[in-house]
Amino acid sequence: MDYRTTNQTAWNHLADTGSLFAKVASDAECREPLKVLDGRGWLPKTIAGMDVLCLASGGGWQAILYAVAGANVTVVDLSDSMLRLDEREAKRRGLKLRTVQASMDDLSVLGDSQFDLVHQPVSTCYVPDVRPVFGEVARVLRVDGLYISQHKQPVSLQISHRNERHQFVIGVEYFHKGPLPKQQDESYRETGAVEYLHRLEDLIGGLCEQGFVVEDFREPKRADYQVDVSHFGYRGRFVPPYLRMKARLLRKKEQTRTSTPAPGKLWIP
Ligand SMILES: C[S@@+](CC[C@H](N)C(=O)[O-])C[C@H]1O[C@@H](n2cnc3c(N)ncnc32)[C@H](O)[C@@H]1O
């Protein structure tokens, strides 16, 4: 099975069995969507009327919050089960939302320069190469558009197991190629999914190659000093699981493909 089929099946299963990542936006969150979405103050004061692409963001959280805040939202995801949650929540809340089932590394269903903002939660680990993803994001964004993304830290994906002293062992090489092996330490890995390690030069350099400039860079702190060694918060004291970037598209590279946009599905209550 190729990575798309495997990950679609895995994420359908995660969505259908109530994964934490398939948690829809709550009423309380919908009362202050920008505060919830934007702890770092990376978004403009209002996003009403902005064209927003929630990339690999199915599950009824990001897309719903952006739509509640007044943006024109398109959500792309590989998993139909994750997208169904967005559609169900949009309908329930009377919101307009376009859902598109596609892989992040082939957005040919979307036209060029359609969006002011692309928001992508942790998900580039599900494709073998991030460069086509960044190329597609640059193509569908307008110049000066924002790309907010979160990724798994390569060092976190290198951890294979703990030794008898609860030290974290780096058992995967930094230059590992191909799907990551199954590990004893499964923190920050999703069961059934095939994942890939992307080095910092791929994540940061790959963005720069596409004409982005990185305006801010964060490592969300997941360290917890009150928990027992088995807890992921203990692991977070040694290795940050994620990195988060705010990037802006300064200029377009010459495009090699122009695509024909397709309508997707539109929810109009
Ligand atoms: C960690 S979840 C993110 C969504 C979630 N709403 C959240 O709260 O962060 C990762 C998402 O990536 C999607 N995904 C995996 N591979 C993908 C691909 N190749 N293209 C698009 N989406 C993909 C999964 O279906 C899943 O919805």
The ligand as a Gaussian input file, in Angstrom:
#p B3LYP/6-31G(d) Opt

LIG

0 1
 C       -2.793000      15.673000      13.636000
 S       -4.173000      15.635000      12.530000
 C       -4.520000      17.329000      12.398000
 C       -5.973000      17.718000      12.463000
 C       -6.570000      18.112000      13.717000
 N       -7.803000      18.862000      13.459000
 C       -5.791000      18.867000      14.797000
 O       -6.444000      19.227000      15.753000
 O       -4.586000      19.124000      14.761000
 C       -3.359000      15.278000      11.008000
 C       -4.272000      15.279000       9.805000
 O       -3.491000      15.084000       8.643000
 C       -4.286000      14.354000       7.719000
 N       -3.411000      13.779000       6.686000
 C       -2.563000      12.736000       6.766000
 N       -1.922000      12.580000       5.586000
 C       -2.359000      13.549000       4.759000
 C       -2.066000      13.915000       3.411000
 N       -1.168000      13.259000       2.694000
 N       -2.713000      14.973000       2.900000
 C       -3.656000      15.653000       3.596000
 N       -3.978000      15.341000       4.873000
 C       -3.329000      14.311000       5.453000
 C       -4.994000      13.335000       8.590000
 O       -6.114000      12.780000       7.939000
 C       -5.344000      14.192000       9.806000
 O       -6.609000      14.757000       9.676000

